């Protein structure tokens, strides 16, 4: 153990602890911008500088280990002035038009500048010039060079965690910028659109393409019937912006808010999560029984970020993806067929909006394979953050709005559908129904709970009706690459693999509320989904009464010709821009 003093407090920490971590253990907050524990510890911003007695130069707290007897001052006159100067220099190279920024009010740079009382910037503004022209406005991910503070977080997250290396540093000295690597254009890169660079950016340098005005336009169009679906992970996070507890931020309260915005019908993507299990689960059993999984497993296809990753990095394995559409796309397809038929209207009359925790969903709904002669299955995708902006634009206070039930029939769901939003949830839900199909009896609802927790890459083998089923659950694309490389080297073998592009699954998605240094929220959000699963009187997808009605009235049976037409897709029919 090392003993030191921080701001006249006696502190004792293990050897190797950084000054920043030691201060945090003593309840002393040292401001910082670029630091991400274990990921970005390069002290690029210099905001965490502190004064250490006996040292001539200021010391960066985020990557400097403590020493025995060290005396640290985090708020001495010298430390205050150094921090202020460094933040002023950053502001001189930053577009400070905060009122027109999506991150205003949730920006680390803005918060630090306000805390320091910086009202004017004494240095000449040096916004970068002569860049590669305007950033594409059609791609779901938007990069603003003039807001980037070159903290390198996006580079490190993309490289170390997601194993993609989309971002890199270009230029030198004062001309340094963060840009797409290898001088590529983002829309032509192999970006998976996981959005982790957005959620880890401390400012507004990265954001999703804003589609809120398109949504408002559709709501104002008297010729459109607006239908909205809400993904399971959204309900765990949307209330964070409004200070609502998990128990207050219910799906029913959100339904009431969405109707106040003007949506005609409010449904739950959990309905088609249950439908996905019926199709994907039966597809898995068919492949397993036919011997189609002897060399490679079947991969889940619910996560479009993962699908983009596989097609960009390992296109030869595209055929191992489940052909089942994601719950989002199944919902759009069912809405513009079965539900349109029930309403007695043409599919073109329906405008289908998705509220998702994901940026990649924006690209998924635009794929040519996700449309019919009636138009796209899903017309528009909004992230959780965009939903919040719409509620704030209309000055809606969710805490003051009474709960309202969801509409029927696409609003009914089971506990199995809810857990889709957490890593391991798709696997668990599928195994519950697969066990029923193989044995004719429901297993204990929590019989497959082992897939819920553990490292980002975990494996479990279950025996169902005497059949061993080797499963793997992966969250985070870096872990996905590790798993595929092990598969290619014949070091492991699985029958069924669930992959989520974002750490923790959809609850940690790139479209969720940004809490850069509070990633334990991902686990809390996941726990909320499992709590909702336990509270649901129906916990098996095959027992959803409205899914049963959909099959009896319209589809016939899982994997039927009608189901194949509406609920499945050919992943080989489209390519990533970087594919030959």
Secondary structure, DSSP 8 states (H G I E B T S, - for coil): -EEEEETTEEEEE-TT-BHHHHHHHTT-----SS-BTTTB-S--S-TTEEEETT-SS-EETTS-B--TT-EEESSSHHHHHHHHHHHHHHHHTS---GGG-TTTTS-HHHHHHHHTT--S--S------S-SSS--SSSSEEE-TTT-----HHHHIIIIITS---EEEES-GGG-EEEEGGG--GGGS------HHHHT-SSSSEEE---HHHHHHHHT-TT-EEEEEE-GGGGGTGGGGGT--TTTS-HHHHHHHHHHHT-SEEEETHHHHHHHHHHHHHHHHHHHHTTTTSSS-EE----HHHHHHHHHH-GGGGGGB-SB--HHHHHHHHIIIIIHHHHT--GGGEEEEEEES-SHHHHHTTSGGGEETTEESS-EEEEHHHHHHHHHHTT--GGGS------SSTT---HHHHGGGSTTHHHHHHHHHHHHHHHSS---TTTTGGGSSSSSEEEEEEEETTEEEEEEEEESHHHHHHHHHHHHTTS---SEEEEESSTTSGGG-TTS---TT-THHHHHHHHHHHHHHHH-S---GGG-HHHHHHIIIII-STT-HHHHHHHB--GGGS--TT--
